[in-house]
């Protein structure tokens, strides 16, 4: 799907979140990456094959 040079990471790559945003809808809380991954503001994801990735925000550190 990606036509960028260099090519963005595929949806199966561990670094798939590094792909370029092709459609952003911050008012709805999601963006579409050029590799077909939907990323949500809560850090959850929907992969092109239908799998969901649970939100993975970093844990807060209490001092």
MMTF fields as JSON, N, C-alpha, C and O atoms, coordinates in Angstrom:
{
  "mmtfVersion": "1.0.0",
  "mmtfProducer": "UNKNOWN",
  "numBonds": 251,
  "numAtoms": 252,
  "numGroups": 63,
  "numChains": 1,
  "numModels": 1,
  "chainsPerModel": [1],
  "groupsPerChain": [63],
  "chainIdList": ["A"],
  "bondAtomList": [4, 2, 8, 6, 12, 10, 16, 14, 20, 18, 24, 22, 28, 26, 32, 30, 36, 34, 40, 38, 44, 42, 48, 46, 52, 50, 56, 54, 60, 58, 64, 62, 68, 66, 72, 70, 76, 74, 80, 78, 84, 82, 88, 86, 92, 90, 96, 94, 100, 98, 104, 102, 108, 106, 112, 110, 116, 114, 120, 118, 124, 122, 128, 126, 132, 130, 136, 134, 140, 138, 144, 142, 148, 146, 152, 150, 156, 154, 160, 158, 164, 162, 168, 166, 172, 170, 176, 174, 180, 178, 184, 182, 188, 186, 192, 190, 196, 194, 200, 198, 204, 202, 208, 206, 212, 210, 216, 214, 220, 218, 224, 222, 228, 226, 232, 230, 236, 234, 240, 238, 244, 242, 248, 246],
  "bondOrderList": [1, 1, 1, 1, 1, 1, 1, 1, 1, 1, 1, 1, 1, 1, 1, 1, 1, 1, 1, 1, 1, 1, 1, 1, 1, 1, 1, 1, 1, 1, 1, 1, 1, 1, 1, 1, 1, 1, 1, 1, 1, 1, 1, 1, 1, 1, 1, 1, 1, 1, 1, 1, 1, 1, 1, 1, 1, 1, 1, 1, 1, 1],
  "groupList": [{"groupName": "UNK", "atomNameList": ["N", "CA", "C", "O"], "elementList": ["N", "C", "C", "O"], "formalChargeList": [0, 0, 0, 0], "bondAtomList": [1, 0, 2, 1, 3, 2], "bondOrderList": [1, 1, 2], "singleLetterCode": "X", "chemCompType": "L-PEPTIDE LINKING"}],
  "groupTypeList": [0, 0, 0, 0, 0, 0, 0, 0, 0, 0, 0, 0, 0, 0, 0, 0, 0, 0, 0, 0, 0, 0, 0, 0, 0, 0, 0, 0, 0, 0, 0, 0, 0, 0, 0, 0, 0, 0, 0, 0, 0, 0, 0, 0, 0, 0, 0, 0, 0, 0, 0, 0, 0, 0, 0, 0, 0, 0, 0, 0, 0, 0, 0],
  "groupIdList": [1, 2, 3, 4, 5, 6, 7, 8, 9, 10, 11, 12, 13, 14, 15, 16, 17, 18, 19, 20, 21, 22, 23, 24, 25, 26, 27, 28, 29, 30, 31, 32, 33, 34, 35, 36, 37, 38, 39, 40, 41, 42, 43, 44, 45, 46, 47, 48, 49, 50, 51, 52, 53, 54, 55, 56, 57, 58, 59, 60, 61, 62, 63],
  "secStructList": [7, 7, 7, 7, 1, 1, 7, 7, 7, 7, 6, 6, 1, 6, 6, 4, 4, 4, 1, 7, 3, 3, 3, 3, 3, 6, 6, 6, 6, 3, 3, 3, 3, 6, 6, 1, 7, 3, 3, 3, 6, 6, 1, 7, 3, 3, 7, 6, 6, 1, 7, 3, 3, 7, 7, 7, 7, 7, 7, 7, 7, 7, 7],
  "xCoordList": [0.8, 0.0, 0.85, 0.464, 1.995, 2.846, 3.59, 4.148, 3.581, 4.316, 5.447, 6.024, 5.763, 6.815, 8.196, 8.353, 9.193, 10.577, 11.372, 11.423, 11.986, 11.93, 10.55, 9.774, 10.265, 8.973, 8.758, 9.673, 7.55, 7.196, 7.119, 6.958, 7.232, 7.116, 5.738, 4.735, 5.705, 4.442, 3.65, 4.179, 2.39, 1.528, 2.0, 1.661, 2.785, 3.295, 4.62, 5.082, 5.228, 6.523, 6.345, 5.321, 7.332, 7.252, 7.161, 6.6, 7.707, 7.69, 6.617, 6.796, 5.494, 4.452, 3.861, 3.293, 3.981, 3.455, 4.266, 3.84, 5.431, 6.288, 5.854, 6.444, 4.842, 4.355, 3.739, 3.361, 3.643, 3.151, 1.623, 0.933, 1.117, -0.331, -0.855, -0.341, -1.88, -2.475, -3.848, -4.342, -4.459, -5.743, -5.84, -5.699, -6.082, -6.132, -7.489, -7.982, -8.07, -9.366, -9.295, -9.902, -8.556, -8.38, -9.695, -9.82, -10.665, -11.953, -12.69, -13.568, -12.316, -12.903, -11.934, -12.311, -10.687, -9.712, -8.979, -8.513, -8.86, -8.133, -7.408, -7.718, -6.424, -5.677, -5.429, -5.34, -5.319, -5.007, -3.582, -3.214, -2.783, -1.403, -1.354, -2.26, -0.303, -0.204, -0.075, -0.258, 0.231, 0.313, -1.024, -1.093, -2.095, -3.424, -3.795, -4.881, -2.922, -3.182, -3.952, -3.585, -5.023, -5.728, -5.145, -5.073, -4.731, -4.244, -5.224, -5.729, -5.478, -6.439, -5.729, -4.632, -6.364, -5.726, -5.421, -4.564, -6.098, -5.799, -4.649, -4.362, -3.989, -2.863, -3.278, -2.412, -4.572, -5.031, -4.867, -4.672, -4.946, -4.757, -5.683, -6.091, -6.006, -6.74, -5.891, -5.631, -5.462, -4.592, -5.434, -6.621, -4.827, -5.581, -6.249, -7.257, -5.714, -6.314, -7.448, -7.998, -7.803, -8.913, -8.523, -9.361, -7.245, -6.804, -6.765, -6.431, -7.112, -7.058, -5.857, -5.531, -5.199, -4.089, -4.585, -5.003, -4.536, -5.018, -4.178, -3.008, -4.772, -4.007, -2.747, -2.77, -1.652, -0.377, 0.343, 1.517, -0.402, 0.207, 1.235, 1.087, 2.284, 3.269, 2.63, 1.756, 3.067, 2.563, 3.098, 4.255, 2.268, 2.704, 3.647, 3.407, 4.71, 5.672, 5.398, 5.385, 5.179, 4.942, 6.251, 6.911, 6.63, 7.915, 7.833, 8.833],
  "yCoordList": [-1.192, 0.0, 1.267, 2.274, 1.223, 2.402, 2.704, 1.814, 3.985, 4.41, 5.369, 6.009, 5.47, 6.383, 5.78, 4.563, 6.658, 6.217, 6.837, 8.064, 6.073, 4.615, 4.144, 4.904, 2.89, 2.304, 2.266, 1.955, 2.583, 2.553, 1.103, 0.187, 0.89, -0.474, -1.068, -0.355, -2.358, -3.042, -3.174, -2.946, -3.539, -3.702, -4.839, -4.869, -5.785, -6.913, -6.614, -7.406, -5.492, -5.125, -4.656, -4.061, -4.918, -4.443, -2.916, -2.386, -2.214, -0.743, -0.171, 0.914, -0.892, -0.474, 0.901, 1.541, 1.362, 2.682, 3.827, 4.981, 3.516, 4.536, 4.899, 5.786, 4.231, 4.543, 5.944, 6.483, 6.513, 7.877, 7.924, 7.067, 8.927, 9.14, 9.637, 10.61, 8.962, 9.378, 10.018, 10.723, 9.77, 10.382, 10.53, 9.56, 11.757, 12.028, 12.614, 13.538, 12.071, 12.55, 12.713, 11.936, 13.72, 13.894, 14.162, 13.841, 14.742, 14.986, 13.679, 13.636, 12.617, 11.297, 10.376, 9.283, 10.815, 10.048, 8.952, 8.0, 9.055, 8.028, 8.604, 9.691, 7.82, 8.142, 6.849, 5.771, 6.971, 5.837, 5.999, 7.051, 4.956, 4.959, 4.354, 3.618, 4.659, 4.188, 2.667, 2.116, 1.988, 0.527, -0.125, -1.343, 0.687, 0.148, 0.013, -0.473, 0.431, 0.344, 1.582, 2.706, 1.368, 2.461, 2.6, 1.617, 3.795, 4.046, 4.988, 5.936, 4.706, 5.473, 6.275, 5.917, 7.373, 8.272, 7.592, 8.068, 6.501, 5.781, 4.801, 4.016, 4.831, 3.999, 2.588, 1.742, 2.313, 1.048, 1.089, 2.155, -0.072, -0.164, -1.21, -2.152, -1.031, -2.021, -2.324, -1.445, -3.582, -3.985, -4.331, -4.634, -4.288, -4.541, -5.917, -6.081, -6.898, -8.24, -8.385, -9.474, -7.277, -7.296, -7.499, -7.379, -7.81, -7.982, -6.637, -5.615, -6.655, -5.448, -5.524, -6.59, -4.391, -4.284, -3.408, -2.271, -3.944, -3.21, -1.953, -1.91, -0.935, 0.27, -0.095, -0.977, 0.59, 0.273, 1.537, 1.754, 2.36, 3.578, 3.173, 2.149, 3.974, 3.687, 3.851, 4.697, 3.048, 3.147, 4.381, 4.754, 5.013, 6.186, 5.734, 4.726, 6.497, 6.19, 7.107, 8.329, 6.513, 7.302, 7.452, 6.464, 8.7, 8.949, 8.771, 8.945],
  "zCoordList": [0.0, 0.0, 0.0, -0.593, 0.656, 0.801, -0.499, -1.14, -0.868, -2.062, -1.701, -2.58, -0.41, 0.032, -0.207, -0.297, -0.306, -0.443, 0.682, 0.766, 1.54, 1.616, 2.062, 2.642, 1.782, 2.11, 3.617, 4.38, 4.03, 5.453, 5.941, 5.134, 7.257, 7.792, 7.48, 7.464, 7.237, 6.978, 8.274, 9.362, 8.148, 9.318, 10.215, 11.398, 9.666, 10.451, 11.141, 11.962, 10.82, 11.41, 12.846, 13.182, 13.696, 15.086, 15.179, 16.139, 14.192, 14.204, 13.283, 12.73, 13.109, 12.165, 12.484, 11.598, 13.72, 14.085, 13.479, 13.527, 12.911, 12.307, 10.884, 10.267, 10.367, 9.019, 8.99, 10.03, 7.822, 7.637, 7.716, 7.163, 8.405, 8.511, 7.161, 6.61, 6.633, 5.366, 5.564, 4.684, 6.72, 7.032, 8.548, 9.292, 8.987, 10.423, 10.795, 10.148, 11.827, 12.322, 13.836, 14.572, 14.307, 15.75, 16.485, 17.667, 15.8, 16.439, 16.749, 17.61, 16.031, 16.262, 16.994, 17.415, 17.147, 17.917, 17.171, 17.796, 15.835, 15.109, 13.895, 13.405, 13.429, 12.211, 11.444, 12.032, 10.126, 9.267, 8.768, 8.246, 8.93, 8.442, 7.048, 6.657, 6.298, 4.917, 4.811, 3.726, 5.895, 5.876, 6.233, 6.396, 6.356, 6.611, 8.073, 8.388, 8.971, 10.404, 10.852, 10.512, 11.616, 12.275, 13.667, 14.405, 14.038, 15.396, 16.086, 15.485, 17.351, 18.117, 19.193, 19.622, 19.633, 20.586, 21.923, 22.668, 22.239, 23.48, 23.297, 24.201, 22.149, 21.713, 21.307, 21.082, 21.209, 20.646, 19.135, 18.552, 18.507, 17.057, 16.469, 17.148, 15.204, 14.438, 13.212, 12.391, 13.096, 11.988, 10.761, 10.889, 9.571, 8.337, 8.288, 7.6, 8.994, 8.979, 9.993, 10.157, 10.682, 11.625, 13.075, 13.968, 13.317, 14.707, 15.408, 14.809, 16.688, 17.506, 18.428, 18.95, 18.628, 19.569, 20.711, 20.496, 21.918, 23.088, 23.311, 22.932, 23.924, 24.242, 25.024, 25.882, 24.718, 25.359, 25.802, 25.501, 26.528, 27.099, 28.121, 28.789, 28.249, 29.297, 30.671, 30.862, 31.609, 32.97, 33.651, 33.456, 34.446, 35.207, 36.334, 37.0, 36.524, 37.568, 38.745, 38.601, 39.909, 41.119, 41.854, 42.173, 42.125, 42.777, 44.272, 44.969]
}
